[in-house]
Amino acid sequence: MDTFPKCSVCHQELTLKGPVPYLLPCLHALCGTCVTSPAGGVISCSTCQREVNLTETSLQKDAVRQKEIFHLTVKHRTTEPLCTNDDDGNQAVCWCQECEEFLCEYCQNMHSSVKVSRNHAVHNFGDITPTKLENKTNCSIHERYPLDLFDKSCNMCICCQCRRGEHADHEVCYLDEAAEGVTQRIEQHGKDLSALLSRQQTHLQSIRQETQLTNRTQDTLRKTIEHTFRSLRSHLDQREKELLIDLESQTRETKATLHALETSCEEHHARCTDISGYIRKCFLYASTSVLVQLETTVEGMTRICLETASPETHDVPEAVFNINGLSKLKSDMSGFGNITTLKEDSEGGTSEDKQTQTDDDYLADLEQKHEMELAKLESKKDKNCQVALETIDRLQTLIGFTTGGCVHLLKTGVADRRMVLHCVHLKYDKDRANLAWVHINTEGDLVNRKSDTRPAGEGRLKKYSGTCSTAPLPRAGCPQYWEMKSRVSLDETLPWGWVILEVGVCREEQRDVYWIGGRPGSYSLTVAHCPTHGGICRMTWKEWECVLHQPDTLPNTAGASHTLHYGVVYDDARKKIVFIDVKENKVMSTLGNVDSSQPLWPMLGVYSQPGPTVIMTLVVGRDINMTEEKKAMIVKALSSW
């Protein structure tokens, strides 16, 4: 906080006597010189590489940094300020808050003796704090009156005379009240960024620990390899070189991956740190009117940080040196030794290798073993063995399973198709999205705002506020699973009966209705304002009937933001659909006797336009964090009731 800010373009230090600082949309500083000098009117912020067209963007003076520069100057460079009262060139020793002037010793004495300024608040440099720099701003139109009101309709500060004039019919409140609300919202932005920074710090530490572990593993394996080959040097010189090269190559790839992850996370961390630091400065230096003006910019940059957060998990394989076959080394010299990862389950691998085996690998191994058994059983068909025929049928069913997306075994070691969970790779059908109410943004998320452009094309939904998947759910004979994460921002309290979002499945003929809940052949979860409870509730629908009503899903509070994370399990073999609250880690409802005689289409809807902002992200395939606890919860829901 004691470092003077610099211009993000020319990198010159911003000083009290230098050019006035301006605020870029990314919350970084730009000096007054660079504002008027860019070629073509476009500048690039060197801190975050964001380009700004100054001919299209109106920049405001950075009042926060102006006060920061003033405070740092009187704190650390006390000989720099000169008396501004008579411009006599004398060194200033104090500051008059009301006159906003530096005073030398002579002018200070005169200032205190004159009746008009005798009671002014004069501060010595050593006593000045950010709170003592606060000074009410007068209206630019009615210069004698302070800006102590805020016009919500015009989104601007006004005085009492403005209130009687052209702002008479507008919704007006006291500036302190408006600033209090803005302060609370900006404080929440600061808390959100602090939480994100904490997670990023943990993620960075984890990456660095993995890097250290990789280095230690490399050192350990190098010693093991060298010790092994020293005893067989006359036979293994050439092979040793090949393996060391292989080890170096694999380690280099691992380090490159970790370095790329670390660099990406550090860049995002630095960006968030800058914005978080500026928020702290706002509370030190910004006046109430400046806080009100800054809210939209701070909220926008905070949302960008939160929405572009880097993934907090990484998957880096660890190398191991396999020395099985040492007793046959002399006879098997050409094939001895290899560098593998712990995830590879090669023949004769260590027990640690097998413990890290993934579900996909395990299923592949099962299928390979079953293919061998199948070949043996096929040869016994002529014996008319009933057991053999039943086993052949079971194995053929398993081997014929399509593994598009991601596969997990709900019960390890059970080669049963009904215990294979398929995380399907659903996609939004962009060609059917109802562009009159929703659109799919550049990040691939479904947003409850109409599209700016409406490309021509037949087949778009006309009533449903959302879209469907690109294809119906397959009749896989095993549970299928997908998730959706929705960010809901309530700009104001949700009115009576308004719907926020809907997820579920329905028949093809029910896809283009206002909402699928309560329709034949439809099964859905709806989040909406409930007339019965007066709050926002979750309602589970099975065809015509609302089978479950859960009140108080989230508080109906203006200015609040919430994240809803739900999962859906569809099991055509058991005729069940399960809705899961991923954040609370619990099953919300299980619907039985699902009619799957016709193909069922996943439906995803976002509502309340205009009003709350709803952004729905599909979480599918390998992006799903499938924990053992989640598996157990799914097994229990499908096995019971």
ABEGO torsion letter per residue (X at the ends): XABBBBBAAAGBBBBAABBBBBBBAAGBBBBAAAAAABBGGBBBBAAAGBBBBAAABBBBBBAAAAAAAAAAAAAABAAABBBAAAGAGBBBABBBAAAGBBBBAAAAAAAAABAAAAABBBBBAAABBAAAABBBBBBAABAABBBABBBAAAGBBBBAAAAABAAAABBBBBAAAAAAAAAAAAAAAAAAAAAAAAAAAAAAAAAAAAAAAAAAAAAAAAAAAAAAAAAAAAAAAAAAAAAAAAAAAAAAAAAAAAAAAAAAAAAAAAAAAAAAAAAAAAAAABBAAAAAAAAAAAAAAAAAAAAABBBABBBBBBBBBBABGAAAAAAAAAABEBBBBAABBBBGBBAAAAAABBAAAAAAAAAAAAAAAAAAAAAAAAAGBAAAAAAAAAAAAAAABBABEBBBBABBGBBBAAABBBBBBBBBBAAABBAAABBBBAAGBBBBBBBABBBBEBGBBAABBEBBBABBBBBAGBBBBBBBBBBBBBABBBBBGBBABBBEBBBAAAABBABABGBBGBBBBBBBBBAAAGBBBBBBBBEABBABBBBGABBBBBGBBBBBBBBBBBBAAAGBBBBBBAAAGBBABBBBGBBAABBBBBBBBBBGOBEBBBBBBBBBEAABBBBAAAAAAAAAAAABX
